[in-house]
Amino acid sequence: MGGVASLAGAFRENITMNYCSQCGQPVSLLVPEGDTLPRHVCTGCGTIHYRNPLIVVGAIPVWEGKILLCRRSIEPRKGYWTLPAGFMENDESMQEGAARETREEALADIEVGELFATVNVIHVNQVHIMFLARMLSPEHGPGEESLESELLLPADIPWADLAFPSISFTLERYLQDLERGSFGLHTTTIRRRRSKG
């Protein structure tokens, strides 16, 4: 998955906020009136600072039966293989984000197809959304966040070296649907306990 590693880490942990980003005054952790969860609330201007899950968008780029994978050059999971994916940006659709991430991570252009998989990744407060995709040409290469990129036959997928459970889930379902000759929509939830420091 793309994105700056420190940003991913910041949203993964329960970080205590000390000051309001609107006015600079101290904040308190409390349950605002009409809410049910604790939020950081500014003691000065009253701004409520919400923290919500991040959306990760990606694709399963295919060219003549081969699947495009990238080997990560950044943490987390540096050196492991993944489908091109990363954090969705403001002012773009999910499909645009999936195409952008594929260009950034694998220098490949794709036609984004149907929604294929959604994975709730509870322990890092993320939702991973993956699309079927057709490569517009066989051209690809490692982007800034990749050590290398490869078009792989299903038999050559490095299952033991995949970066994330959401990628394993997506590829497993893709190959099952490919064998069946019909693609569906798949969803799952991944829960892992946070390690205590």
HELIX and SHEET records of a PDB file:
HELIX    1   1 ALA A    5  ARG A   12  1                                   8    
HELIX    2   2 MET A   94  ALA A  106  1                                  13    
HELIX    3   3 ILE A  122  VAL A  124  5                                   3    
HELIX    4   4 PRO A  154  ASP A  156  5                                   3    
HELIX    5   5 TRP A  159  ASP A  161  5                                   3    
HELIX    6   6 PRO A  165  ARG A  180  1                                  16    
SHEET    1   A 3 VAL A  27  LEU A  30  0                                        
SHEET    2   A 3 ARG A  39  CYS A  42 -1                                        
SHEET    3   A 3 ILE A  48  HIS A  49 -1                                        
SHEET    1   B 4 TRP A  81  THR A  82  0                                        
SHEET    2   B 4 LYS A  66  ARG A  72 -1                                        
SHEET    3   B 4 LEU A  54  TRP A  63 -1                                        
SHEET    4   B 4 ALA A  85  PHE A  87 -1                                        
SHEET    1   C 6 TRP A  81  THR A  82  0                                        
SHEET    2   C 6 LYS A  66  ARG A  72 -1                                        
SHEET    3   C 6 LEU A  54  TRP A  63 -1                                        
SHEET    4   C 6 GLN A 126  MET A 135  1                                        
SHEET    5   C 6 ILE A 110  VAL A 121 -1                                        
SHEET    6   C 6 HIS A 186  ILE A 190  1                                        
SHEET    1   D 3 TRP A  81  THR A  82  0                                        
SHEET    2   D 3 LYS A  66  ARG A  72 -1                                        
SHEET    3   D 3 SER A 146  LEU A 152 -1                                        
END                                                                             
